[in-house]
Amino acid sequence: MEDIEKKILEIIDANKEQIIGFGQDIYEHAELGYKEYRTAEKFAAFLKNLRLETAEGLAITGVKGYLKGNRHDITLSLIGELDALRIPDHPNANPVTGAAHCCGHHAQLAGVIGAAIALSDEEVARSLDGDVVFFAVPAEEYGEIEFKNQLRNEEKICFGGGKSELIRIGAFDDIDLSVVHHISPDGIRVGNGTSNGFVSKVIRYIGREAHAAAQPERGINALNAASLGLSALAYQRETFRDEDSVRVHPIVTKGGNLVNVIPNEAVIETLVRAKSTQAILDAAEKTDRAFKAGALAVGAQIEIDTMPGYLPRLSQPAHPVLLEAAWQAAPGRNVTETDPATHGAGSTDVGDLQHIMPVLEFNTSGAAGALHSKDFAITDEEEAYLVTAKIFALTAYKLLKNGAQGARNIVSDFKPRYTKNEYINLMNGLISHERTEF
């Protein structure tokens, strides 16, 4: 191990309490997507305390901190996600919003600020032949679709996913490659398999109010239309190919106003996920058709708003540099390589970033309980926070030392699926608003 690498590890260990305290504070003050104002402010304040040039308010709450403060010909970003999930029965849930960090994004942020402490050391920074961006990004969890559509109507965003929106506004234009992290129940792993992409939909049924007991025949029950639409959707499931890994999982966010009034409005939110763009579009068409059937059956009107979600994640074998960093950061712990042939039915906007730039991914654990559940808990702060920080920092050093040859090789070998403009055009092409009256 080189002297600079030893120093990086020593600095992170010396700041153990500060890094863990940061992660624990974020864990206890969870915020939902595009509402992460406190989290973003705390992240930005930390970077400013390190005397780093900082840009704030990117895609509403995103924050970038520059290690060297000026554009280099090679720049690497270390990414942490700001948002949490709405799981109100989690022990650490926000009592007002129900937000809880049950996906480990707070550990990403702790890892990024830990790396920032180490890499901003004067001797360490001098050894880097390129810049590092410490990037806190909003809204990776794709919930509250109506709220995001409202932000779009107010022209505050265009896309629902944080990285998608940051790509659109040019916040990744000065970055050449990125390193990302996620909590995993399977321990420390390097590399990634594929995962589903999706589109989001808000389905609004419009009926007619009437007294539910005295004159129900004068009404058009929007909730009944929604119920029929959900049933019709269920009958589509046998048409989805197993190999496409299709998932359609709606929730009803409004079903009426008062129990003795025929519901004149019912609202459903859903994501339509699949392994490929073609499979997503096929499942989306069947979903629309099913929900329209419910409206037709009772004579209701229906509005369907479709928004782009995330592109499918691309597989990435474990990169040797990242793997070496993981071994050095976690001596005595088990480090494995993720089989790039594995597939997960979940989704992440890391996939969108992969389509336009090289992205290296790793996982640490230190957590117990299922992700996205009330049982999620941090059980090993050393691995969740400190090992994460060490892998981030060591990877940045290894890629940017000696003329940044490691980073340059990755960038030169990368073949993007889309240019930035091609990506934006693709996403815009998925936006639609359809209203049908029967």
C-alpha positions as a Markdown table, in Angstrom:
| # | Residue | x | y | z |
|---|---|---|---|---|
| 1 | Met | 0.0 | 0.0 | 0.0 |
| 2 | Glu | 1.3 | 3.4 | -0.9 |
| 3 | Asp | 2.0 | 6.1 | 1.7 |
| 4 | Ile | -0.8 | 8.4 | 0.3 |
| 5 | Glu | -3.2 | 5.5 | 0.5 |
| 6 | Lys | -2.2 | 4.8 | 4.1 |
| 7 | Lys | -2.7 | 8.5 | 4.9 |
| 8 | Ile | -6.2 | 8.5 | 3.4 |
| 9 | Leu | -7.2 | 5.6 | 5.6 |
| 10 | Glu | -5.6 | 7.2 | 8.7 |
| 11 | Ile | -7.4 | 10.5 | 8.1 |
| 12 | Ile | -10.8 | 8.7 | 7.8 |
| 13 | Asp | -10.1 | 6.7 | 11.0 |
| 14 | Ala | -9.0 | 9.9 | 12.8 |
| 15 | Asn | -12.4 | 11.5 | 11.9 |
| 16 | Lys | -14.4 | 8.4 | 12.7 |
| 17 | Glu | -16.8 | 10.1 | 15.2 |
| 18 | Gln | -17.4 | 13.1 | 12.9 |
| 19 | Ile | -18.3 | 10.8 | 9.9 |
| 20 | Ile | -20.5 | 8.5 | 11.9 |
| 21 | Gly | -22.2 | 11.4 | 13.5 |
| 22 | Phe | -22.9 | 12.9 | 10.1 |
| 23 | Gly | -24.5 | 9.7 | 8.9 |
| 24 | Gln | -26.5 | 9.2 | 12.1 |
| 25 | Asp | -27.8 | 12.8 | 11.9 |
| 26 | Ile | -29.0 | 12.3 | 8.3 |
| 27 | Tyr | -30.5 | 9.0 | 9.3 |
| 28 | Glu | -32.6 | 10.6 | 12.0 |
| 29 | His | -33.8 | 13.5 | 9.8 |
| 30 | Ala | -34.9 | 11.8 | 6.6 |
| 31 | Glu | -36.5 | 13.8 | 3.8 |
| 32 | Leu | -38.4 | 12.9 | 0.7 |
| 33 | Gly | -37.3 | 13.5 | -3.0 |
| 34 | Tyr | -37.0 | 17.2 | -4.1 |
| 35 | Lys | -37.7 | 18.2 | -0.5 |
| 36 | Glu | -34.3 | 17.4 | 1.0 |
| 37 | Tyr | -33.6 | 21.0 | 2.1 |
| 38 | Arg | -32.1 | 20.3 | 5.5 |
| 39 | Thr | -30.0 | 17.4 | 4.2 |
| 40 | Ala | -28.7 | 19.4 | 1.3 |
| 41 | Glu | -27.9 | 22.4 | 3.6 |
| 42 | Lys | -25.9 | 20.1 | 6.0 |
| 43 | Phe | -24.0 | 18.5 | 3.2 |
| 44 | Ala | -23.2 | 21.9 | 1.6 |
| 45 | Ala | -22.1 | 23.4 | 5.0 |
| 46 | Phe | -19.7 | 20.5 | 5.5 |
| 47 | Leu | -18.1 | 21.0 | 2.2 |
| 48 | Lys | -17.8 | 24.8 | 2.8 |
| 49 | Asn | -16.1 | 24.1 | 6.1 |
| 50 | Leu | -13.5 | 22.2 | 4.1 |
| 51 | Arg | -13.1 | 25.4 | 2.0 |
| 52 | Leu | -14.4 | 23.7 | -1.1 |
| 53 | Glu | -16.1 | 25.6 | -3.9 |
| 54 | Thr | -19.7 | 24.6 | -3.7 |
| 55 | Ala | -22.7 | 24.9 | -6.0 |
| 56 | Glu | -26.2 | 24.5 | -4.5 |
| 57 | Gly | -29.8 | 24.4 | -5.6 |
| 58 | Leu | -29.1 | 22.0 | -8.6 |
| 59 | Ala | -32.4 | 20.3 | -9.6 |
| 60 | Ile | -33.9 | 22.0 | -6.5 |
| 61 | Thr | -31.7 | 20.5 | -3.8 |
| 62 | Gly | -28.6 | 19.0 | -5.4 |
| 63 | Val | -25.2 | 20.1 | -4.2 |
| 64 | Lys | -21.7 | 19.8 | -5.8 |
| 65 | Gly | -18.4 | 20.5 | -4.1 |
| 66 | Tyr | -15.2 | 20.8 | -6.1 |
| 67 | Leu | -12.0 | 19.6 | -4.6 |
| 68 | Lys | -9.8 | 21.9 | -6.6 |
| 69 | Gly | -12.3 | 24.5 | -7.6 |
| 70 | Asn | -11.6 | 24.7 | -11.3 |
| 71 | Arg | -12.3 | 22.6 | -14.4 |
| 72 | His | -9.6 | 20.0 | -15.1 |
| 73 | Asp | -9.3 | 17.9 | -18.3 |
| 74 | Ile | -10.4 | 14.9 | -16.2 |
| 75 | Thr | -13.0 | 15.1 | -13.4 |
| 76 | Leu | -14.4 | 12.3 | -11.3 |
| 77 | Ser | -17.6 | 12.5 | -9.1 |
| 78 | Leu | -18.4 | 10.6 | -5.9 |
| 79 | Ile | -22.1 | 10.5 | -5.6 |
| 80 | Gly | -24.4 | 10.2 | -2.6 |
| 81 | Glu | -28.2 | 10.4 | -2.7 |
| 82 | Leu | -30.2 | 12.8 | -0.6 |
| 83 | Asp | -33.6 | 11.3 | -0.3 |
| 84 | Ala | -35.4 | 8.8 | 1.8 |
| 85 | Leu | -38.6 | 6.7 | 1.5 |
| 86 | Arg | -42.0 | 7.2 | 3.0 |
| 87 | Ile | -42.2 | 4.4 | 5.6 |
| 88 | Pro | -44.1 | 6.1 | 8.5 |
| 89 | Asp | -43.9 | 3.0 | 10.9 |
| 90 | His | -40.1 | 2.9 | 10.8 |
| 91 | Pro | -38.7 | 3.7 | 14.3 |
| 92 | Asn | -36.7 | 6.7 | 12.9 |
| 93 | Ala | -39.4 | 8.0 | 10.5 |
| 94 | Asn | -39.9 | 11.7 | 10.3 |
| 95 | Pro | -43.1 | 12.3 | 12.4 |
| 96 | Val | -44.5 | 14.8 | 10.0 |
| 97 | Thr | -43.7 | 13.3 | 6.6 |
| 98 | Gly | -43.2 | 9.6 | 7.4 |
| 99 | Ala | -39.8 | 9.7 | 5.6 |
| 100 | Ala | -37.2 | 7.2 | 6.7 |
| 101 | His | -33.8 | 6.2 | 5.4 |
| 102 | Cys | -34.6 | 2.5 | 4.7 |
| 103 | Cys | -32.4 | 2.3 | 1.6 |
| 104 | Gly | -29.1 | 3.5 | 3.0 |
| 105 | His | -28.7 | 6.8 | 1.2 |
| 106 | His | -27.6 | 8.5 | 4.4 |
| 107 | Ala | -24.6 | 6.0 | 4.4 |
| 108 | Gln | -23.7 | 7.2 | 0.8 |
| 109 | Leu | -23.6 | 10.8 | 2.0 |
| 110 | Ala | -21.5 | 9.9 | 5.1 |
| 111 | Gly | -19.1 | 8.1 | 2.7 |
| 112 | Val | -18.9 | 11.0 | 0.4 |
| 113 | Ile | -18.1 | 13.5 | 3.2 |
| 114 | Gly | -15.6 | 11.1 | 4.7 |
| 115 | Ala | -13.9 | 10.9 | 1.3 |
| 116 | Ala | -14.0 | 14.7 | 1.1 |
| 117 | Ile | -12.2 | 15.0 | 4.5 |
| 118 | Ala | -9.4 | 12.7 | 3.3 |
| 119 | Leu | -9.0 | 14.0 | -0.2 |
| 120 | Ser | -9.0 | 17.6 | 0.8 |
| 121 | Asp | -5.8 | 17.1 | 2.9 |
| 122 | Glu | -3.2 | 19.2 | 1.2 |
| 123 | Glu | -0.7 | 16.5 | 0.5 |
| 124 | Val | -3.4 | 14.1 | -0.8 |
| 125 | Ala | -5.0 | 16.7 | -3.0 |
| 126 | Arg | -1.6 | 17.5 | -4.6 |
| 127 | Ser | -1.2 | 13.9 | -5.6 |
| 128 | Leu | -4.4 | 14.0 | -7.7 |
| 129 | Asp | -4.0 | 14.9 | -11.4 |
| 130 | Gly | -7.6 | 15.8 | -11.9 |
| 131 | Asp | -10.6 | 17.1 | -10.0 |
| 132 | Val | -13.0 | 15.4 | -7.7 |
| 133 | Val | -16.7 | 16.5 | -7.3 |
| 134 | Phe | -18.5 | 15.5 | -4.2 |
| 135 | Phe | -22.0 | 15.3 | -5.4 |
| 136 | Ala | -25.2 | 15.0 | -3.4 |
| 137 | Val | -28.1 | 14.3 | -5.8 |
| 138 | Pro | -31.9 | 14.5 | -5.1 |
| 139 | Ala | -34.8 | 12.2 | -5.7 |
| 140 | Glu | -33.5 | 8.8 | -6.5 |
| 141 | Glu | -36.5 | 7.1 | -4.9 |
| 142 | Tyr | -39.4 | 7.6 | -7.4 |
| 143 | Gly | -42.4 | 8.2 | -5.2 |
| 144 | Glu | -45.0 | 11.0 | -4.8 |
| 145 | Ile | -45.6 | 11.1 | -8.6 |
| 146 | Glu | -48.4 | 13.7 | -8.4 |
| 147 | Phe | -46.0 | 16.0 | -6.5 |
| 148 | Lys | -43.3 | 15.6 | -9.1 |
| 149 | Asn | -45.8 | 16.3 | -11.8 |
| 150 | Gln | -46.8 | 19.4 | -10.0 |
| 151 | Leu | -43.1 | 20.5 | -9.9 |
| 152 | Arg | -43.0 | 19.9 | -13.6 |
| 153 | Asn | -46.1 | 22.0 | -14.2 |
| 154 | Glu | -44.5 | 24.8 | -12.2 |
| 155 | Glu | -41.4 | 24.4 | -14.5 |
| 156 | Lys | -39.2 | 23.6 | -11.6 |
| 157 | Ile | -38.2 | 20.2 | -13.0 |
| 158 | Cys | -38.8 | 18.3 | -16.2 |
| 159 | Phe | -37.9 | 14.7 | -15.1 |
| 160 | Gly | -38.9 | 12.9 | -11.9 |
| 161 | Gly | -35.5 | 11.3 | -11.2 |
| 162 | Gly | -32.8 | 13.4 | -9.7 |
| 163 | Lys | -29.9 | 12.2 | -11.9 |
| 164 | Ser | -32.1 | 12.5 | -15.0 |
| 165 | Glu | -32.9 | 16.1 | -14.1 |
| 166 | Leu | -29.3 | 16.9 | -13.3 |
| 167 | Ile | -28.2 | 15.4 | -16.7 |
| 168 | Arg | -30.9 | 17.6 | -18.4 |
| 169 | Ile | -29.7 | 20.9 | -16.8 |
| 170 | Gly | -26.1 | 20.2 | -17.5 |
| 171 | Ala | -24.9 | 19.5 | -14.0 |
| 172 | Phe | -22.9 | 16.4 | -15.2 |
| 173 | Asp | -21.4 | 18.3 | -18.2 |
| 174 | Asp | -18.1 | 18.9 | -16.3 |
| 175 | Ile | -17.8 | 15.3 | -15.1 |
| 176 | Asp | -16.2 | 12.5 | -17.0 |
| 177 | Leu | -16.8 | 9.5 | -14.8 |
| 178 | Ser | -18.6 | 8.7 | -11.5 |
| 179 | Val | -18.4 | 6.3 | -8.6 |
| 180 | Val | -21.7 | 5.3 | -6.8 |
| 181 | His | -22.5 | 3.2 | -3.8 |
| 182 | His | -25.5 | 1.4 | -2.3 |
| 183 | Ile | -26.2 | -0.5 | 0.9 |
| 184 | Ser | -26.6 | -4.3 | 0.3 |
| 185 | Pro | -27.6 | -7.1 | 2.6 |
| 186 | Asp | -24.9 | -9.2 | 0.8 |
| 187 | Gly | -21.9 | -7.4 | 2.2 |
| 188 | Ile | -19.1 | -5.7 | 0.4 |
| 189 | Arg | -19.5 | -6.2 | -3.4 |
| 190 | Val | -17.9 | -4.6 | -6.4 |
| 191 | Gly | -19.6 | -4.3 | -9.8 |
| 192 | Asn | -23.2 | -4.6 | -10.7 |
| 193 | Gly | -25.7 | -6.6 | -12.7 |
| 194 | Thr | -28.7 | -5.2 | -14.6 |
| 195 | Ser | -32.0 | -3.9 | -13.2 |
| 196 | Asn | -35.3 | -2.7 | -14.5 |
| 197 | Gly | -36.2 | 0.6 | -16.0 |
| 198 | Phe | -39.7 | 2.1 | -15.8 |
| 199 | Val | -42.2 | 4.8 | -16.7 |
| 200 | Ser | -44.5 | 6.4 | -14.2 |
| 201 | Lys | -48.2 | 7.0 | -14.6 |
| 202 | Val | -50.9 | 8.9 | -12.8 |
| 203 | Ile | -54.4 | 7.7 | -13.7 |
| 204 | Arg | -57.3 | 10.0 | -12.9 |
| 205 | Tyr | -60.9 | 8.9 | -13.2 |
| 206 | Ile | -63.6 | 11.6 | -13.3 |
| 207 | Gly | -67.1 | 10.6 | -12.4 |
| 208 | Arg | -70.2 | 12.4 | -11.1 |
| 209 | Glu | -71.2 | 13.1 | -7.5 |
| 210 | Ala | -74.6 | 12.0 | -6.1 |
| 211 | His | -76.1 | 11.0 | -2.8 |
| 212 | Ala | -74.7 | 7.5 | -2.2 |
| 213 | Ala | -77.8 | 6.2 | -0.6 |
| 214 | Ala | -80.7 | 8.3 | -1.8 |
| 215 | Gln | -79.8 | 8.8 | -5.5 |
| 216 | Pro | -76.8 | 6.6 | -6.5 |
| 217 | Glu | -78.3 | 6.1 | -10.0 |
| 218 | Arg | -77.5 | 9.8 | -10.7 |
| 219 | Gly | -73.8 | 9.4 | -10.1 |
| 220 | Ile | -70.9 | 7.9 | -12.0 |
| 221 | Asn | -68.7 | 6.2 | -9.5 |
| 222 | Ala | -65.0 | 7.0 | -10.2 |
| 223 | Leu | -63.9 | 4.5 | -7.5 |
| 224 | Asn | -65.8 | 1.7 | -9.3 |
| 225 | Ala | -64.0 | 2.6 | -12.5 |
| 226 | Ala | -60.7 | 2.5 | -10.8 |
| 227 | Ser | -61.5 | -0.9 | -9.2 |
| 228 | Leu | -62.4 | -2.3 | -12.6 |
| 229 | Gly | -59.3 | -0.9 | -14.1 |
| 230 | Leu | -57.2 | -2.6 | -11.4 |
| 231 | Ser | -58.9 | -5.9 | -12.1 |
| 232 | Ala | -58.4 | -5.5 | -15.8 |
| 233 | Leu | -54.7 | -4.9 | -15.2 |
| 234 | Ala | -54.4 | -8.1 | -13.2 |
| 235 | Tyr | -55.6 | -10.0 | -16.2 |
| 236 | Gln | -52.8 | -8.6 | -18.3 |
| 237 | Arg | -50.1 | -10.2 | -16.1 |
| 238 | Glu | -50.2 | -13.6 | -17.9 |
| 239 | Thr | -49.2 | -11.7 | -21.1 |
| 240 | Phe | -45.9 | -10.5 | -19.6 |
| 241 | Arg | -42.9 | -12.6 | -20.5 |
| 242 | Asp | -40.9 | -14.0 | -17.6 |
| 243 | Glu | -37.6 | -12.9 | -19.2 |
| 244 | Asp | -38.8 | -9.3 | -19.3 |
| 245 | Ser | -39.1 | -9.1 | -15.5 |
| 246 | Val | -42.2 | -6.9 | -15.8 |
| 247 | Arg | -43.5 | -5.3 | -12.6 |
| 248 | Val | -46.7 | -3.1 | -12.4 |
| 249 | His | -47.6 | -2.1 | -8.9 |
| 250 | Pro | -50.3 | 0.6 | -8.5 |
| 251 | Ile | -51.5 | 2.4 | -5.4 |
| 252 | Val | -54.8 | 4.3 | -5.0 |
| 253 | Thr | -54.0 | 7.8 | -3.7 |
| 254 | Lys | -57.6 | 9.1 | -3.8 |
| 255 | Gly | -60.9 | 7.2 | -3.7 |
| 256 | Gly | -63.5 | 9.7 | -2.9 |
| 257 | Asn | -64.3 | 12.6 | -0.5 |
| 258 | Leu | -67.0 | 11.4 | 1.8 |
| 259 | Val | -68.6 | 8.0 | 2.4 |
| 260 | Asn | -72.1 | 9.1 | 1.6 |
| 261 | Val | -71.2 | 10.8 | -1.7 |
| 262 | Ile | -70.6 | 8.8 | -4.9 |
| 263 | Pro | -66.9 | 9.4 | -5.6 |
| 264 | Asn | -66.4 | 11.8 | -8.5 |
| 265 | Glu | -62.7 | 11.4 | -8.6 |
| 266 | Ala | -60.3 | 8.5 | -8.1 |
| 267 | Val | -56.5 | 8.6 | -8.6 |
| 268 | Ile | -54.0 | 5.8 | -9.1 |
| 269 | Glu | -50.3 | 6.1 | -9.2 |
| 270 | Thr | -48.2 | 3.3 | -10.7 |
| 271 | Leu | -44.8 | 2.4 | -12.1 |
| 272 | Val | -44.5 | 0.2 | -15.1 |
| 273 | Arg | -41.1 | -1.6 | -14.9 |
| 274 | Ala | -39.3 | -4.0 | -17.2 |
| 275 | Lys | -35.8 | -5.2 | -18.2 |
| 276 | Ser | -35.7 | -3.4 | -21.6 |
| 277 | Thr | -37.2 | -0.3 | -23.1 |
| 278 | Gln | -39.3 | -2.4 | -25.5 |
| 279 | Ala | -40.8 | -4.4 | -22.7 |
| 280 | Ile | -41.5 | -1.2 | -20.7 |
| 281 | Leu | -43.4 | 0.2 | -23.7 |
| 282 | Asp | -45.4 | -3.0 | -24.2 |
| 283 | Ala | -46.4 | -3.2 | -20.6 |
| 284 | Ala | -47.3 | 0.5 | -20.5 |
| 285 | Glu | -49.6 | 0.1 | -23.5 |
| 286 | Lys | -51.4 | -2.8 | -21.8 |
| 287 | Thr | -51.6 | -0.9 | -18.5 |
| 288 | Asp | -53.3 | 2.1 | -20.3 |
| 289 | Arg | -55.7 | -0.2 | -22.0 |
| 290 | Ala | -56.7 | -1.9 | -18.8 |
| 291 | Phe | -57.4 | 1.4 | -17.0 |
| 292 | Lys | -59.4 | 2.7 | -19.9 |
| 293 | Ala | -61.6 | -0.4 | -19.7 |
| 294 | Gly | -62.6 | 0.6 | -16.2 |
| 295 | Ala | -63.7 | 4.0 | -17.4 |
| 296 | Leu | -65.6 | 2.6 | -20.3 |
| 297 | Ala | -67.5 | 0.2 | -18.1 |
| 298 | Val | -69.1 | 2.8 | -15.9 |
| 299 | Gly | -69.1 | 5.8 | -18.3 |
| 300 | Ala | -66.4 | 7.8 | -16.5 |
| 301 | Gln | -63.8 | 10.0 | -18.0 |
| 302 | Ile | -60.1 | 9.1 | -17.6 |
| 303 | Glu | -56.8 | 11.1 | -17.8 |
| 304 | Ile | -53.5 | 9.3 | -18.0 |
| 305 | Asp | -50.3 | 11.2 | -17.4 |
| 306 | Thr | -47.1 | 9.3 | -18.3 |
| 307 | Met | -43.7 | 10.5 | -17.4 |
| 308 | Pro | -40.2 | 8.9 | -18.0 |
| 309 | Gly | -38.8 | 7.2 | -15.0 |
| 310 | Tyr | -35.4 | 5.5 | -15.3 |
| 311 | Leu | -33.6 | 3.6 | -18.0 |
| 312 | Pro | -32.6 | 0.0 | -17.3 |
| 313 | Arg | -29.3 | -0.3 | -15.4 |
| 314 | Leu | -26.5 | -1.7 | -17.5 |
| 315 | Ser | -24.2 | -4.5 | -16.2 |
| 316 | Gln | -20.7 | -3.6 | -15.1 |
| 317 | Pro | -18.1 | -6.2 | -14.1 |
| 318 | Ala | -16.0 | -5.4 | -11.0 |
| 319 | His | -13.3 | -2.9 | -12.0 |
| 320 | Pro | -9.8 | -3.9 | -10.7 |
| 321 | Val | -9.1 | -0.5 | -9.3 |
| 322 | Leu | -12.4 | -0.4 | -7.3 |
| 323 | Leu | -11.9 | -4.0 | -6.2 |
| 324 | Glu | -8.4 | -3.2 | -4.9 |
| 325 | Ala | -9.7 | -0.2 | -3.0 |
| 326 | Ala | -12.4 | -2.4 | -1.4 |
| 327 | Trp | -9.7 | -4.9 | -0.3 |
| 328 | Gln | -7.6 | -2.2 | 1.2 |
| 329 | Ala | -10.5 | -0.4 | 2.9 |
| 330 | Ala | -11.9 | -3.5 | 4.6 |
| 331 | Pro | -9.1 | -5.9 | 5.6 |
| 332 | Gly | -10.4 | -9.0 | 7.1 |
| 333 | Arg | -13.9 | -8.5 | 5.7 |
| 334 | Asn | -15.3 | -10.5 | 2.8 |
| 335 | Val | -15.2 | -8.7 | -0.5 |
| 336 | Thr | -16.9 | -10.3 | -3.5 |
| 337 | Glu | -17.4 | -9.5 | -7.2 |
| 338 | Thr | -21.0 | -9.1 | -8.4 |
| 339 | Asp | -21.9 | -11.4 | -11.2 |
| 340 | Pro | -22.7 | -9.0 | -14.1 |
| 341 | Ala | -25.3 | -11.5 | -15.4 |
| 342 | Thr | -27.5 | -11.0 | -12.3 |
| 343 | His | -30.7 | -9.0 | -12.7 |
| 344 | Gly | -32.8 | -7.1 | -10.2 |
| 345 | Ala | -36.4 | -6.0 | -10.7 |
| 346 | Gly | -35.9 | -2.8 | -8.8 |
| 347 | Ser | -34.8 | 0.4 | -10.5 |
| 348 | Thr | -32.3 | 3.2 | -10.1 |
| 349 | Asp | -31.4 | 6.4 | -12.0 |
| 350 | Val | -27.8 | 5.2 | -11.9 |
| 351 | Gly | -28.9 | 3.4 | -15.1 |
| 352 | Asp | -29.6 | 6.7 | -16.8 |
| 353 | Leu | -26.1 | 8.0 | -15.9 |
| 354 | Gln | -24.6 | 4.7 | -17.2 |
| 355 | His | -26.0 | 5.4 | -20.7 |
| 356 | Ile | -24.0 | 8.6 | -21.1 |
| 357 | Met | -20.8 | 8.2 | -19.0 |
| 358 | Pro | -18.7 | 5.5 | -17.3 |
| 359 | Val | -20.0 | 4.6 | -13.8 |
| 360 | Leu | -18.2 | 2.3 | -11.2 |
| 361 | Glu | -20.4 | 0.8 | -8.5 |
| 362 | Phe | -19.8 | -0.9 | -5.2 |
| 363 | Asn | -21.8 | -2.0 | -2.2 |
| 364 | Thr | -21.2 | -2.1 | 1.5 |
| 365 | Ser | -23.5 | -3.5 | 4.2 |
| 366 | Gly | -23.5 | -2.8 | 7.9 |
| 367 | Ala | -27.3 | -3.0 | 7.9 |
| 368 | Ala | -30.0 | -5.6 | 8.8 |
| 369 | Gly | -33.6 | -6.0 | 7.8 |
| 370 | Ala | -35.1 | -5.7 | 4.4 |
| 371 | Leu | -34.5 | -2.7 | 2.3 |
| 372 | His | -37.6 | -0.4 | 1.9 |
| 373 | Ser | -39.1 | -1.8 | 5.1 |
| 374 | Lys | -39.7 | -0.7 | 8.7 |
| 375 | Asp | -37.2 | -3.4 | 9.8 |
| 376 | Phe | -34.2 | -1.7 | 8.1 |
| 377 | Ala | -31.5 | -0.7 | 10.6 |
| 378 | Ile | -27.8 | 0.1 | 10.7 |
| 379 | Thr | -26.0 | -2.6 | 12.7 |
| 380 | Asp | -22.3 | -1.9 | 11.8 |
| 381 | Glu | -21.4 | 1.8 | 11.6 |
| 382 | Glu | -17.8 | 0.9 | 10.7 |
| 383 | Glu | -18.8 | -0.8 | 7.5 |
| 384 | Ala | -21.9 | 1.4 | 6.6 |
| 385 | Tyr | -20.0 | 4.7 | 7.0 |
| 386 | Leu | -16.3 | 4.4 | 7.3 |
| 387 | Val | -15.6 | 1.5 | 4.9 |
| 388 | Thr | -17.8 | 3.3 | 2.4 |
| 389 | Ala | -15.8 | 6.5 | 2.8 |
| 390 | Lys | -12.5 | 4.6 | 2.4 |
| 391 | Ile | -13.5 | 2.9 | -0.8 |
| 392 | Phe | -14.8 | 6.2 | -2.3 |
| 393 | Ala | -11.5 | 8.0 | -1.3 |
| 394 | Leu | -9.1 | 5.2 | -2.3 |
| 395 | Thr | -10.8 | 4.8 | -5.7 |
| 396 | Ala | -10.6 | 8.5 | -6.4 |
| 397 | Tyr | -6.9 | 8.5 | -5.6 |
| 398 | Lys | -6.1 | 5.4 | -7.6 |
| 399 | Leu | -7.9 | 6.7 | -10.7 |
| 400 | Leu | -6.4 | 10.2 | -10.5 |
| 401 | Lys | -2.8 | 9.6 | -9.5 |
| 402 | Asn | 0.1 | 9.5 | -12.0 |
| 403 | Gly | -1.5 | 11.8 | -14.6 |
| 404 | Ala | -4.9 | 10.3 | -13.9 |
| 405 | Gln | -4.1 | 7.5 | -16.3 |
| 406 | Gly | -6.6 | 5.1 | -14.6 |
| 407 | Ala | -9.5 | 7.5 | -15.1 |
| 408 | Arg | -8.4 | 8.4 | -18.6 |
| 409 | Asn | -8.3 | 4.7 | -19.6 |
| 410 | Ile | -11.8 | 4.2 | -18.4 |
| 411 | Val | -13.1 | 7.3 | -20.2 |
| 412 | Ser | -11.3 | 6.5 | -23.5 |
| 413 | Asp | -12.7 | 2.9 | -23.5 |
| 414 | Phe | -16.3 | 3.9 | -22.8 |
| 415 | Lys | -18.8 | 3.9 | -25.6 |
| 416 | Pro | -21.9 | 5.8 | -24.6 |
| 417 | Arg | -25.4 | 4.5 | -25.5 |
| 418 | Tyr | -26.6 | 8.1 | -25.9 |
| 419 | Thr | -25.2 | 11.6 | -26.1 |
| 420 | Lys | -26.7 | 14.0 | -23.6 |
| 421 | Asn | -29.1 | 15.4 | -26.2 |
| 422 | Glu | -30.1 | 12.0 | -27.5 |
| 423 | Tyr | -30.9 | 11.0 | -23.9 |
| 424 | Ile | -33.0 | 14.1 | -23.3 |
| 425 | Asn | -34.9 | 13.6 | -26.5 |
| 426 | Leu | -35.6 | 10.0 | -25.6 |
| 427 | Met | -36.9 | 11.0 | -22.2 |
| 428 | Asn | -39.0 | 13.8 | -23.5 |
| 429 | Gly | -40.6 | 11.4 | -26.0 |
| 430 | Leu | -42.0 | 9.3 | -23.2 |
| 431 | Ile | -44.0 | 12.3 | -21.7 |
| 432 | Ser | -47.7 | 12.1 | -22.6 |
| 433 | His | -51.1 | 13.3 | -21.4 |
| 434 | Glu | -54.2 | 11.5 | -22.6 |
| 435 | Arg | -57.8 | 12.3 | -21.8 |
| 436 | Thr | -60.7 | 10.0 | -22.9 |
| 437 | Glu | -64.4 | 10.4 | -22.5 |
| 438 | Phe | -66.9 | 7.6 | -22.9 |
